[in-house]
Amino acid sequence: MPTPEPKPTTPPLSPEAQAALTYLAEQEKIPTDQLVVTSEEFRDFPLLGRRFVLVTILHDQADAPQSYRVLVDPTSKAVEPDFDGVLLAEQAATQDKYGKFDLPLYDKLQASEENEAIPIVIWAAETGEEDAVKAAEHEVAELYPEAAKALAERGVAWSVDDEALRLEIKRKFAELLAARSAKRTEPIVAWLEEKGYSVEKVEGSPIVAATLRKQDILALAELTFVAQIQLGGGQAAPSSNISVPTSRVPAVWSRGMSGSGVRLAIVEADKINNTARNCLNVIATLDNTLPDSLHKSAVSAIASCNDATKRGVAYNAQILDAGYSASGTMVTAATALNWAVTQNLADVTNQSERFTGQQLDTNLYYLDMFYDYLVKAYDFTAVIAAGNKDPDPTKGTINVGTPAKGWNVITVGNSEDQNTASWADDKINESAIGSSYENPSSGVEKPEVAAPGTNIDTVAGQLTGTSLSAPHVAGLAALLMQRKNVLKDYPSAVKAIIMASAVENTEGDKRLSGKDGAGAIDAALADWIAQTEGGAGTCSSPCWWNIPIDDNNLPEPNQNQPSNYLYRTFNATRGERIRVVISWLSSAAADGTLDQLRTELNLHVRRP
């Protein structure tokens, strides 16, 4: 008889995981065979001068599974059980050292002469107990009974079935929030203009920009109506006949989806040229005086060109050309983004640019945080190219670029389709000018997914880079929004659906990995998932759930569930591989002082 193959052995625990497991078993009086180490990662606390391994452990109880997080010193193997306490201590130390300055600006100030002019971005302080976004939501809920109902049931005031009413409510919300923001920035503008500075505003937002002398920046930080000051500047740089079939988009077209009724904004320097416009439905252009951009035209064509042979992904979407001067900065890019979102109510945005210079490091910059704030406030889906690594380090590095570092955006890497529609030969692009993948200092995993971006042929020409990958995903988001209109208001659900369906492994790693994220997109599978919004019952086919929560509305134990877990069920066949994804937004403050995941959610998948 043939010798049976030996079963694979379980890899031994790391010393840090073993220390955490032993500590938890003793402290909580839990048998070690009921404890499972689910993850390990390094966590640095630079202001405290400490580095730990964060070990997450699951107490595997059928009725109420419980997760624990324990810090272990990698040198001494000593256990620090109070993770939240260490986190708060680091935040306090950060506040004590940097005050109202972000890290890049603080470092810049240390090396600057007293009269050196430095570009900055200023966030206005909140003026009331309730943050501006929530206050505007409550105001619009008082004006529209439908908004009050939607806010209570769906968590989004304009998430109503009637599209015309949806746009009306969202536009009124934008007006209310803009008025609050303008009032907050008034004293900052007055102070700057009194000193003779030229002020750049992002209308309707709580920020202004200017270039100030170092001594005046220090004085500005003392003002009570200033919440946060960040380093400005930065220069934007660019970060389909085979690529679209590779992503299985034609299968979605055959089901009647084309992006119809979805507003898709192309946020990028300059404007779309006439060659691309001839196959696009451009409904608004921010600045018609800007020069044409071949790069932007190719990006737009991938997202939405209605050409017979080089068709874009969402070929019936409504395009917003959100352009700005190529000599502009992060602030001018933010102005274009703000125009698309707050004035033209974009459902999905695409930005295929990264900012060069200091923004090539791993820190979060103003535009990263501004994206997070806008997504949290306006509930749209933002797609951004990860950026391209480059032999010239001044043009690109392995670090994911700004503005793709934010928590609330979908960052896209570049996969190569080898000029075939088959998946068999696809791979992540690791060429000399390949796809950036190094995570930001915040720890957020980037990119989320990959899409074709090498030698992409469009009506505007052939180009390579993550710039061309991102519009595949933006177009896919538009297809999903046509499939299920409510997804226009659920960016977390859109991200989860796209990640759950990104089953093409282009890197070779079986887990969620560093270079292609969850994998390369599969439009047909994403559309299948989007068709079914799950409820309290059991899903018998791929589905998705949207569960509105915030800091004041977290799951709590009740008579139907013994713990603070939310339970959702689905059917699966023995041997079937299942992917489940959970996604939620960061708590991006309206004054720029906070952009982090304040809420820790754990996902457990169990069989009955």
Secondary structure, DSSP 8 states (H G I E B T S, - for coil): --------------HHHHHHHHHHHHHHT--GGGEEEEEEEEEEETTTTEEEEEEEEEE--SSS-EEEEEEE-TTT--EE--HHHHHHHHHHHHHHHHTTB-HHHHHHHHTS-TT-EEEEEEEE---SSS-HHHHHHHHHHHH-HHHHHHHHHHS-TT--S-HHHHHHHHHHHHHHHHHHHHHHHHHHHHHHHHTT---EE-TTSSEEEEEEEHHHHHHHTT-TTEEEEEE---EEEE--TTHHHHTTHHHHHTTT-S-TT-EEEEE-SSEE-HHHHTTSEEEEES-TTS-EEHHHHHHHHHHH---SSS--TTTT-EEEEE---TT--HHHHHHHHHIIIIIS--SEEEE-EEEEGGGGSSS--HHHHHHHHHHHHH--EEEEE--B--SSTTT--SB--TTTT-SSSEEEEEEE-TTSS-STT-EE--STT-B--B--TT-----SEEEE-SSEEETTEEE-SHHHHHHHHHHHHHHHHHHSGGGGG-HHHHHHHHHHT--B-SS--SSSBTTTBT-B--HHHHHHHHT-B--SSEESSS-B------TTS----BTTBSSS----EE---TT--------------TTSS--S--S---------
